[in-house]
Amino acid sequence: MKDQNSVLNSDEITFEDIVIRGKFFLGYLLRKWKLLVLVGLLGGLMGVLFAYFQKPKYTAELTFALEDEKSTGMGLSSALGIASSLGLDIGGGAGSIFTGANVIELLKSRKIIELALLKKVTYKGTETSLAEVYIEFNNLRRGWDKKIGNVDLNQILRFSPDTERSKYTLQQDSVLGIIYKQVLKNNLIVSQKDKKVAIVTIEVKSLNEFFSKTLAEVLVNEVSEFYIETKIKKSKNNVNILSYQADSIRKELYGAITGVAFENDNVYNLNPAMNIKRIPSSKRQIDVQANTAILTQLVTNLELARVALRKETPLIQIIDQPILPLKKDKLSKLKSLVIGGLIFNFIYIIFLGVRMNKNFKN
């Protein structure tokens, strides 16, 4: 059996050496048990104080489903094909930007988050923006209580929802960019738990319950509005054009019908031998027939365009919305006591091990 002191001072370590050193170190710790208990109690006390002063985080969770655009009915597809063969594009094509992972990245984009942060909300009885709410509960204005030259930061760094985004100053752009990065890093989680299922989950965690709930809801609304403004813009324009054309042809048709009646009144009881007098009435009748055929086709295409528009709207179907009171995340005092004691003891044991090793080498 090796001598204990020779093992501790040896540079070469075998498995037997590790066992001997471990037994020696364990005995050394047992002799320091009072200090270990004291350090553990100190760590537990620090943990309890941390739990006492720690502010709770509120978690708002919202889930929504993306439309499966492959489920378009055969009837609608046939109708769209007929319209296309007639040379009329009435939309109905689904853009790939609004599928799966693209929607997740869109929700985390600066454009959408900034739109959400600048949304007008009613907070504590006052109309303001979510950016102002974020600044308030994070106490960001404490660092702005100073002047740069003759400029008061607290006066210029305001984010009113009534101010156009294009009119923001360079300082406002900079601060808004910082808030966006902090929200993306510390507050927002967007995930698709199962890639086979088109269900996206938004989680917002913050120190303010109102902010967590409202930001989750506003983000979905902003993505939905962005979808309406982009994806169905073409279909909506086609509906408007067809509606305008149908109204114009309808007016022409009504005018032609009135003209037929007027010309018929002029030739009432006309001598059958005077056929030349019937030409204006016949021309008007042709106009009625032509406009009727055109209007019938336009109304058919208009209805097809409206069906295509309805088919594309909306993209997002909300499944679960955050409901007050939100889930509150905060360490309990008991858990903080245990964790604090273990951490302090772990650090102290490492300290003792390092000191013991140095003493033996010396």
N, C-alpha and C positions, 0 to 999 in steps of 0.2 A: 504493500500500500504506500502511495506517495506521501511525503510530508506535506502538511497543509501550507506552510510558509513557502516551501519550494514551488508548489503549484501556483500560488498567488503571484510569486515573483517571476515565474517562467514566461518566456515570450512565446513558446510553442504550446498550443492548446489542443488537447484531445477531448473526447467525449467524457472521459473520467474526470478531466480537469474541470469541465463545465459543470458536472454534477457536484464536485467538491466546492467550487466557487459559489454555485447556487445555494448549497446548504449553509455556507458561511454567511452569505449575504442575507439569507432568510433569518439566521440567528441574529445578525446585526440589526435587522428591522424589528425583530421581536424585542430587542433591548431598547428600541426607540419608540415603543408602542404609545407611550404617553404623548410624545411629540406628534405622532401620526394622528392620534385622536384629536389633539388640539388643532392641528392644521386642518383636519377634516371638518371640525366644528366651525373654524374660521371660514373655510370655503363654503360650507352650508349656509352660514350667515350671509355671506356675500351673495349667494344664489337667491336667498329669500329677499334680500334688499333689491336685487335685480328684478325679480318677479313683481315686487311691490310697485316699483317705479316704471316698469315696462308698460308701454301703451299697447292695448290690444289691436290686432289687425283684423279687419272685416273682409270676408271673402264673398264676392258676388259671382255666382256661376250661371251662365246662360248657354243653352244648347239650341242649335238650329240645324235644319236639314236643307241640303241643296237639292233642287229639283233634278230629277233624272230626265234629261232631255231626250233620251233614247226611247221614251215611252210614248212618243207622238202617235196618235191613232192613224190607222190606214186611211180612214175617210178624209182626214185633214191633209194627209200627204198627197192623196189623189187630187184633192181640190187645188192644193198649191201647185201640183204638177200641171194641171189644166191652165191655171193662171199664168204659169211660167211659159207654157207653149204659146200663149196669146201675146207674149212679149211684155208681160207686166210682172215686175219683181215686187212682191208684197211682203218680203221679209220671211221670218220663220226660221232662219238659219241661226244656230246657236254658236256663240263665240266661245272659244276655248279658254279665254281669260277667266271665266267665272266657273272653273271646275276645280274641285279638290284642293290641292296644295296652293294653287294660285289665289284662291280666296283667303287662305290663311295668311299668305304674304301680303295680300291687299289689306287685310285687317291690321297688319303690323307696319304698314307703310306710313311715312310721315304725313302724306296728304290726308289720309283718312283720320289718323289720330289728331292732327291739328284741327280738322273740321269738327271733330268731337269735342276737343278742348275749348273751341271757340263757340260752341253751341250755347244759346241762351237758355238759362235755367233759373228757377226761383229757389233761392237758398236763404233760409232764415228771413223770409218775407221780402227779400230784395232780388230784383232781376240782375243777374250777373252771368259770367261764363264759368265753365268748369275749370279753365286755367286759373281764374282768380280763386276758386275754391281750393285748388291744389296749392297755390301760393300761400293761402291762409293757414291751412292745417299743417303745412311743413315749415311755417314761420320763415319763409324766404325773404320777407321784406326787412328782417332785422339787418341783413347785410347790405340793404339798399338805403339805410338811413344816413346818407352822406351825399355830398354834392361834388360833382366833377366840373370844376370851373363854376359857371353860373347855372349848371343843369342839375335839377333835383331828380334823382333816379326814381324816387317813389312816385313822382308825378308823371314821368314819361313811360315808366314800365307798367302801364295799365292795359288790360286786355278786355276791352268792352266788346260785347257781342254785336253792338250796333255799328262798330267801326269796320270799314271794309278791309279785308286782309291785304289788299294791294297798297293800302296807305300806311302800313306799319313801317316804323323806322328801323334802321339797322340794329339798334339796341333791342328793340322788341323782337325782331327776327332771331337774334342771337339767343335771347332768354327763352323764347318759345322752342327753339331747337334744343336747348339744354333740358327743358321740361319734357320734351318728346323722348329724348334718350333716357331720362330717368324713369319715365312711365314705362317705356319698353323694357328696361332692365329690371326694375324693382316691383312694378305693379301689374303688368299685363302678361298673361299666359294664354296663347291660342294654340289649340291642338286638335288633331283628328285621331281619336283613340284607336280607331280601326279603319284602315285604308279601304277595306271592302265595303264599309258603310259610310255614306256621304253625310255624316253628322259631325259638326264642328262644335267644339266647346270653348267658350271664352271665360276665363277666370280673371277677376280683378281683385287684387289684395291691396288694401291701403289702411291708413290710420283713421280714415273718415268713412263712415257707413254710407252717407249720402253719395259721396264721390264714387265709391266702389259700385254701387247699384246703378247709378245714373250713367257712368262711363260705359259699363257693359251694354246697357240698352241703347245708348246713343251710337256706339260703334256699329251695332247691327243696322240701325236706321240709316246711318251715313253710307254704309256699304250698299244697302238696298237702294238708296237714292242715287248713288253713283251708278249702280247697275241700270236704273231706269233712264238716267241721262245718257248713257253710252250704248248699252246693248240693244235697247229697243228704240233708239233714236231713229233709225232707218225705217222701222215698221211704223212708228208714230207719224213720221213725215209722210209716208205713203197713205196712211189713213186720212191725214189732213188734206193731201192733194186730191185724193179720190172724193172726199166729201165736198171739196170746193168744186170739182168738175161735175159731180152729180147735181149740186145745187144750180150750177150754171145751165146745164142741159135741161133741168127741170123748168127753169124760168123760160128757156127757149121753147120748150114743149107747151107750156101754158100759153105763151105768146102765139104759137102756131095754132093752137086750138081756138083761141080767141079770134085769130085771123080767119080761120075756116068759117066760124059762125058769122063773122062780119061779111065775108064775101058771099055766103049763102043768102044772107039778108038782102044783099044787093041784087041777086039774080032770082029773087022769089017771084014766081008766076012768070018767069021769062019765057019768051017764045022759043019753043024747042028748035026752031031753025037757026037761032042766034047762039051757036055753040062757042063762038069766040069769047063771049061774056063769061063763060064758065071756066076759062083757063086760070085766072087768079085763085079761084077756089080749089082747083085741082092741084096747083102748086103748093098751096097752104096744106092741103091734105098730105102731099108727099113729105113736107117738112114734119108734119105730125108723126107720120110713120117712121121716118128716119130718126127723129129725136126719141121716139118711144123705144126703138131698138137699141140706140146708144145708151139711153138711161137704164134699160134693163140690164145691159152688160155691165155698166158702171156700178149699179147697185149690187149686182152679184159679186163683182170684184171687191167692192167696199166691205161687204159682209165677210168675205174671205180674209181680207186684211185685218178686220176687227177680231176675227177668230185667231189669227196668227199673233196678234198683239196680246190677246188674253192668254194665249198659250205661253208666251214668254214672260208674263207677269203674274206673281212675283217670283224672283229667284229664290228667296229665303223664306222658309216656313219655321217660325219659332216654336220650339218644343217645350222648353222649360225656361221660365224667367225668374230672376232673383226676387225673393219675397222677404220683406222685413218681418222680424229682425234677422239680419244676416248672421252667418256663422262667424263666431268670434274665436280667433286664435291667440291664445295667451298661455304661457307656461304657468302651471299651478305652483303654489309655494312649496308643496311637498316634493314635487319633481325637481324644482329648482334647488331645494335643499340637498337632495341626493346627488344631483349632477354637479353642483358646486363643490360638495365634499369630495367626490371622486376625482374631479379635475385637480383640485389643490393637492390631494394625496398623491396622485399620479406624478405631478410636477415635483413634489417633495421627494418621492422615491427615486426619481431620476437624479435629482440633486445629490441625494445620499450615495447613490451608486457611483456617480462621477467622483465625489469627494473620497469615497473609500478606495477607489481604483488609484487615484493620485497619491494617496497616503502610502499605499503598498509599493508603488513604484519608487517613491522617495525613500 
